[in-house]
Every structure is written in structure tokens, then in C-alpha cells.
């Protein structure tokens, strides 16, 4: 199975890429947002969260990084910051990051996201929460065209369940 979450160790840092594009169906199942969507289906709750299966994964990856003396940076689509939060499980994620830093001080140094369409930052519990404006032209305004057009392509990298690269393609 392919996943959209993985990590990469680079020169003393561990970059942890999460996939905060899940929501809960009315039946209580986690569902990934559809490709090219503006978010989860309207009947779902818990928008922009990690799936329950995925949530166990960063715990192991973060504690392993701390044991190896790596500085961890968590990257996500939706924010985990308190001041500009859009992930419905952001409090749980912040608690996890603080738990790791309680285990080994200074292991988690930042959480970076791009969902909130403005530049913002806050420092809480010695962790930098940094939101990068992710919209073209520096401004996000609703438009009457599809969110992604055919000419909006980018390199897409497939990873397996262990986070190992499986191939690259334009998408």
C-alpha cells in the first residue's frame, strides 16, 4: 500500500512529512480527501486530521529521532499550531511533540504547514509553528474555476508503507 506520510534524515535533522488530509465519515471511518477537492465531503467531521493508523506512526518516528539525537521538523498540510489551527487533532499532535521534548529536550524544533493561506508563526513550548503561504500570487481568494487545472502539474513521488521511494511521475 502507498502512503503520503514518510520521513527523511538529512544532516542531523529528521523531516517528518505527515498527511493531514483525512476526515471522519458519519460511520466513524477515516477517509482521505479526494484528489483535487477543496477538503473533505460535507457530511464528514474532523476535517484535516491524521488517520488513527497514521497517528501511531509519528510517535515511533519522533521518539526514534530523539534517541538518535536528530532535530525533528514535522511538516503537514494543515496547521498543528494553537493560534492558527485547522487540524482537528492539532492538540493531540502538540501534546505528542511536547511529550517527545519532555523525553529528550530540544528534539522537536518546528512544525511547518501550508494550509492556512497567510504567513504566520508562533513559538509555543520551545517549538516553532510556522505557516507558509501556500497560494499562488500570495493571496487566496475563491474562484469560479477548478482548484487545479490541467497545466498545474508537479512531480509526484510514490512511497511505500515504510516511507521508501517507489517511483516518480508528473501529475
C-alpha positions in Angstrom: 0.0 0.0 0.0 1.1 3.6 -0.7 1.2 6.3 1.9 1.6 10.0 1.8 3.5 10.2 5.0 7.2 9.4 5.4 10.4 10.8 6.9 13.8 11.6 5.7 17.0 12.1 7.7 19.3 14.8 6.4 22.5 16.0 8.1 21.3 15.9 11.7 17.7 16.6 11.0 14.7 14.4 10.7 12.0 15.8 8.3 8.7 14.1 9.1 6.0 14.5 6.4 2.5 13.9 7.7 -0.7 13.6 5.7 -3.4 15.8 7.4 -5.9 15.3 4.7 -8.3 12.9 6.5 -11.7 13.3 8.0 -14.3 11.1 9.7 -17.2 9.7 7.8 -20.7 9.6 9.5 -19.9 5.9 10.2 -16.7 6.9 12.1 -14.2 5.7 9.5 -11.2 7.8 8.4 -11.5 8.9 4.8 -8.8 10.6 2.7 -9.8 13.8 0.9 -10.4 13.2 -2.7 -7.8 14.3 -5.3 -8.4 17.9 -6.4 -11.0 18.5 -3.7 -11.5 21.6 -1.6 -11.5 19.5 1.5 -13.5 16.6 2.9 -17.0 15.7 1.9 -19.5 18.0 3.6 -21.1 15.1 5.6 -17.7 14.3 7.3 -16.4 15.7 10.5 -12.9 16.1 12.0 -11.5 17.8 8.9 -7.8 18.0 8.2 -6.7 15.4 10.7 -4.3 12.4 10.7 -5.9 9.0 10.4 -5.8 6.8 13.5 -3.4 4.4 11.8 -1.1 7.3 10.8 -1.2 8.9 14.3 0.8 6.0 15.8 3.4 6.3 13.2 4.8 9.8 14.1 5.1 8.8 17.7 7.5 6.0 16.8 9.4 8.2 14.3 9.8 11.1 16.7 11.0 9.0 19.6 13.4 7.2 17.3 14.7 10.6 16.1 15.1 11.8 19.7 17.1 8.6 20.5 19.4 9.2 17.6 20.0 12.9 18.6 18.2 14.3 15.5 16.4 17.6 15.4 12.9 16.8 14.2 10.8 19.1 12.0 7.1 18.0 11.4 5.6 19.0 8.0 1.9 18.9 7.3 -0.8 20.4 5.0 -3.0 21.6 7.9 -1.6 23.5 10.9 -1.0 22.0 14.3 -0.4 25.4 15.9 -2.7 26.6 18.5 -3.1 30.2 17.1 -3.9 29.2 13.5 -5.1 25.6 13.8 -7.0 23.9 11.1 -6.3 20.3 12.0 -8.9 18.9 14.3 -6.3 16.8 16.1 -3.8 19.6 16.5 -4.0 19.5 20.3 -3.1 15.8 20.2 -0.2 16.4 17.9 1.1 19.3 20.1 0.9 17.1 23.1 2.9 14.4 21.3 5.6 16.9 20.3 5.8 18.1 23.9 6.0 14.5 25.1 8.9 13.9 22.8 10.7 17.1 24.0 10.0 16.0 27.6 11.7 12.7 26.9 14.7 14.5 25.2 14.8 18.3 25.4 15.0 20.1 22.0 14.3 17.0 19.8 11.3 18.6 18.1 12.2 22.1 16.9 9.5 23.0 14.4 6.2 22.2 12.8 5.7 23.7 9.3 2.4 23.8 7.3 0.9 25.5 4.3 -2.9 25.1 4.6 -3.6 28.4 6.2 -3.2 30.9 3.3 -1.1 33.5 5.0 2.3 33.7 6.6 2.3 33.3 10.4 4.3 31.9 13.2 4.2 31.2 16.9 6.6 29.7 19.4 5.0 27.5 22.0 6.8 25.3 24.4 10.1 26.0 22.5 8.7 24.7 19.2 8.3 27.0 16.2 5.0 26.6 14.5 5.5 28.2 11.0 2.7 28.6 8.5 3.9 29.3 4.9 1.5 31.0 2.5 0.8 28.2 0.0 -1.3 30.1 -2.5 -0.1 31.4 -5.8 0.3 35.2 -6.1 0.4 35.4 -2.3 -3.4 35.6 -1.9 -6.1 33.0 -1.6 -9.5 34.0 -3.0 -12.3 31.7 -4.0 -12.5 31.4 -7.8 -15.1 30.0 -10.2 -12.6 27.7 -11.8 -11.4 24.3 -10.6 -8.8 24.4 -7.8 -6.3 22.5 -10.0 -6.2 23.0 -13.8 -4.5 20.5 -16.2 -1.5 22.8 -16.5 -1.0 22.7 -12.8 1.3 19.7 -12.6 4.1 18.8 -10.3 6.5 16.0 -9.6 4.7 13.2 -7.6 6.8 10.7 -5.7 5.3 7.3 -4.7 6.4 5.9 -1.3 5.7 2.5 0.2 4.3 1.9 3.7 7.8 2.2 5.2 8.4 5.6 3.6 10.8 4.3 0.9 10.6 5.9 -2.6 8.9 3.7 -5.2 8.9 6.0 -8.3 8.4 9.4 -9.7 5.9 10.8 -12.1 4.4 14.1 -13.3 0.9 14.7 -12.0 
